[in-house]
């Protein structure tokens, strides 16, 4: 038994010493392995660079399949409400968590109606003209959150954005109507300012014209 223990300890010592020199220092071969392919950094754009994030929540999205008459899962990921910095338009975008594939992409319009799904406080349903597949299609979506609080926050934010879009549309209409009234008023004022000769003015101008013509005839003589 003693001899076996000695042999076992020698094997362990050899394993710990493996890869070192006799002096106990690591051996440096000086070899350098260059990569076969040199990869360059590539700037990745998401299309969200000119937008501000209003909402960012994790959820699971479903789309209603009319042909199969059933709900089909679109993906699990992050749903965002993004407001454009210049146009102030707001869109809903959702990407799958692993592949980052877009599973929902549409504008939040004043006509959007967000409703609770079948009495489930964690889910919401709505109609939208979606562009996630590269073409505009009318879709019925259902989104489910992990908590009632997140579902409520999502619903309230969408409704708030839709209401702001309604106000913005009304303000733009009022602004257009006001501009049209101003232009009409300016045109009417301009017409009034034009110098239109009156009969009295014409009569006053007649003697002056006769006098000037008489003076001209005397000079000619």
Protein Blocks (a to p, Z undefined) as FASTA:
>chain_A
ZZmmmmmmmmmmmmmmgoiafkopacdehpacddfbdcddddddehlmmpccfbdcdddd
ddddfklopacdfbdcdddddddfklopacdddddfklopafbdcdddfkbccddeehia
kbccdddddfklopacddddddddfbfklmmmmmmmmmmmmmmmmmmmmmmmmmmmmmmm
mmmmmmmmmmmmpccddfklmmmmmmmmmmmmmmmmmmmZZ
